[in-house]
Amino acid sequence: MWDAPCTKERSPIPELPEVETVRRELEPWLTGRRILSAALVDAQPGPKYANLKHAEGQQIVRVDRRGKFLLLPLASPDPQRDGTERDVLVIHLGMTGVVTHVQPAAHERVRLTLDGRDKTTLHFQDVRRFGRFLLLEEGNPAALPTLAAMGPEPLADDFTTEALWRGVRGREAAIKTLLLSQRPVAGVGNIYADEALWRVGIHPRRPARQLTKKQVAHLHGAIRDVLQASIEAQGTTLYDYRTVNGEVGAYLEKLDAYGHEGEPCRRCGTTIERIVVGQRSSHVCPTCQRPPRARRKQRPTRR
């Protein structure tokens, strides 16, 4: 059993498995509940906490997820709107966000009071204030362009090998940088990009245009497999991430590459290295994941 990773990148943003775990715990608790009040506690009004007062009186229809965002469609009791879903409550955990029914000792930013008798208060705690908790009026995606720009969900039917191939084919960017952009696929961040690339032996700096269709097919499978395995373990807790019930994710011990610089590769025994790709920490086995060759400079043509 490996020790906890000694990663130098503290508090990575929760990725799809962590957010999906939170979504699954919120769903039975929040679905059908009416929001009686929405209050900022220790936070200033602004874009990260926009329009929360408009959530008051509305009913939470369900709990969805898009990439690393939680989306709670709301239905208004206004008879002129016939209970139609229009507004959407958007939650992004940032680096340190926690959604819980337990009153936090400090750093509470948003508090929702719900109807019913059981667990009637939702608290949003966020130490570093990078999270978001806001309402999109009329479900307007233009108010949050990040959502509209995302690629397909990695565990959905429309995320096929062909879809990933279209997303990376001919692109000059490093494959890891492209994955982190959320455009070829939604929800994959630093941890699971490293893990998927290690599984298929692709160096994170390799330009996407250099990948063959067979390599992309293997990467497609690795992305799905590692995300599904992490969801089953309730995600990865390195520092701050907690489930709604205050538990930690158990996938930490199953990480093969991320955070294990200086330790032997589980596959070949070569020491795992930490490099930087697109200003992000990346963990790579230099034997299993051959670095791309430098492009030769073209000599000037003599006249």
N, C-alpha and C positions, 0 to 999 in steps of 0.2 A: 504493500500500500504506500502510495506516495504521500509526502507531506503537502500541506497547502502551498499553492504556488507563491513564489516570492516576486510577484509581478511588481514593477515599478510604476504601473499605471493604476493609481488608486481610484476606486469607485467608478468602474466602467458602467456605462448606461445599461440598465436592464434591457435585454433583447427579447426576441419573440417568445422563447420558452418561459421566461420569468413573467412577462406580461400576460401570456395565455394562462399561466397558473393562477395569477390574480383574477383574471376574467372568470375562470371556472369557479372560483370561490365567491366572487361577487354575484354571479348570476342568480343562484337560488335565494340569496339574501335581498337583492335589490329589485328584482323583476316584479313589477306590479305595485311597488311602493310609491307613495306620493311624497314629494319634497315639500315640507311645510315651511322651511326657511333655509336660506343659503347665506352664510356669513363669512367674511374675511376675518381671520383672527389676528395673526401676526404677519400681515402682508399688505402691500400698498396696491390700490387699484391700478390696473394697467392691462396691456395686451395678454399677459399670462393668466389673468383672472377676469377676463372680460365678460360682462353681461350676466353674471351669476344670479343677480336678483330676478332675472327673467325666468329662472328655473323654478321659482317658488310657485307652488300650486300645481305644478305639472307632475305627471306620472311617468315613472321609468318603465318603458315598454319592454326592453331587454338589455343585455350587456353584450356588445360586440367588441371586436378588435380589428384594427387595421395596422399591419406592421407592428410598431412598438407603441401604438396609441390605443387606449380604451375609448370606445364610443358608446354612449348611452342615449339612444333615441328617446325623446320625450313626447308625450301627448298632452295637449292642453285640455282642461275641463271646460273651456269656453265652448258653449253650444254652437257658436258660429263657425267653429273650426272642426266640429264633429269628431273630436278626439283623434284627428289626423296627426301622424308623426311629422313634425316639421323641425323643431329645434333639436339640437344634438349637444349633449354634454360631453366634452372632450377632456380626457385625463392623460397626461404624459408624465411618467415617473421621474424623468430627468436622471440624475445620478443617484439621488438619495431619497426619492419620494416613496412613501409608504401609505397605503390606504388601509384603514383599520376601523374596527368598532370600539377599540380600547382607547381611552383618553390618554394622549401622549403627555409625557412630563414636560416637553419643550418642543419648540420648532413647529407647532401646529400652524398651518396656513389657511386651511379652509375647513368649515364645519357645516355639514348638512344635517338638518333635523328631519326625520322621516316619520310617516304615520305608522300605526301598529303598536304592538306591545313589546316586541322582542328586538333588541339591537336597533334602537331608534335613532342613533347618531352615527354618522360617518365622519371620520377625521382624516384629513390629508396632512401628513407630516412631511416636511422637506427641509433637511438641515441646510443644504447648500443653495436652495432656491432656484435650481435649474428646471424644476418641473413646471407643468402647466395644468391648470384646472379652470376651464372656461366653457362658455356656451356659444355655439354657432347658431345664430338666429336663422330660421328657415333652412337649417342644414346647409348653409352656403359654403361649399368647399373652397371658394375663392378667398375666404377669410383665413384659410390655412392652406396655402399652396402646397406645402409638404405632402399632404394627404393625396392631392390630385396627381402628384408627380410619381407616386410609388408604382413599382412593378407589381406583378401578380403575387398572391400569397403562396408561400412555398409548399404548403400542405394542401392547397386547393387543386382541383382537377385541371385548371387552366395553366398551371405551372408545369409545363411539359419540357422534355429535352429540347424540343424545337423552339419553345418560347425562350429558354435560356440561351440557346444558340443565336437566336435573333438579337438578343440583348447584348451579347458580347462580341459577335462576329465583326471583324474589321476594326475593332476599337484599339487605339494605341495605348490607352491607360492600362496600368498594372491591374491584373485580375482582382486583387484584393481591394484596391481603391474603387474599382467598378462595383464590386459587391457591396461595399460600404455606402455607395451612393444611393442605394435603395431602388435604383431604376431597373436593373435586370430582375430583381426579386426583392420583396419587402421583408423587413424584420431581421435581416442578418446583420449582425454587428461584429465587433472586433473578436470576441471570444469564438463564436461559431464559424466565422470565416477562417480563422486559423485552424480550427479543428477539421473543417471540411477539406481544406486544401492539404493538410497533412495526410488525411486519409487517402487521398488520390495521388499524392506525390507531386503536386504542382507548387512551384515556388510562388510566393505571394507577389513578387516583383515581375513575374512573367507578363509581358504585354498580352492582353486578351486576344489580340489578332493572331497570336502564335498558337493558340490552342486548336487542336483538331476537334472535329465533331465527336469523336469517340471520347476524348478527354472531357469535353463538356457534358457528355452523357454520364460519365462516371462522377463528375462534380455535381451534377443534378441529383443523382442518387445519394451522394454523401451529404449534401445539404439537408435533404429530407430526413435521412436516417439520424443524423446527429441532433437535429431539432426535435424529432419525435422522441429520441432517447432522453433528451434533457427534460422535455415536458413530463415524461413519466417519472422523472426524479424531482419534479417541482423546480427545475432550473438550477442555476449555479449561484451560490452565495460566496463572494470573495470578502466583502466588507458590509455593505449597507442593505442589500436586498433582503426583504422579508415578505412572506406571504401575508394574506389578510389576517390569518390566525397567528401571525408572529413566528412562523417556522422558517427555517433556512432551507435553501435548495440543496439537494444531495448529489448534484452532478459533479461537484468539485473534484471528488476522488477519481472520476472517470475521464477527466480531461487528459488528452494525450500530448498536446503540444503547448497550449496557452499557459503562460506563466512558469514553464518548467525549464527556463534557460539554465545552462550549467549542469543539467541532469541528462542521463543517457536516454536516447530515443528508444521507446518501447519496441520498435520494429527492428532496428539495426544496431543499436548501441552507441551510435555517434552522439556526441554532445549536442543537445538542443541549443540553438543560438537565438538571442534576441536582436532583432534589427528594427529599423524604422522604415515604414512604407507609408507614404502620404501623411507624414507627421503622426502616425499611429504605431504603437508598439506591435511587433509581429514576432511570432515564435516559429522557428523553422528548423528542420533537420537538413543540414547541408548535403547529406548523402542521399536521403530519400527524396528530397526536393531540390533538384539541381537548379542552380541559379541560371537565369537567361544569359546568353552570350551578349557582350557589348556589341552594338552595331558598328560596323567598320565605316570609318569616314571615307567618303568618296574623294579620290584624288582629282585635283583640278585638271580639266582637259587641256592638253597643249595644243596651241594653234600653230 
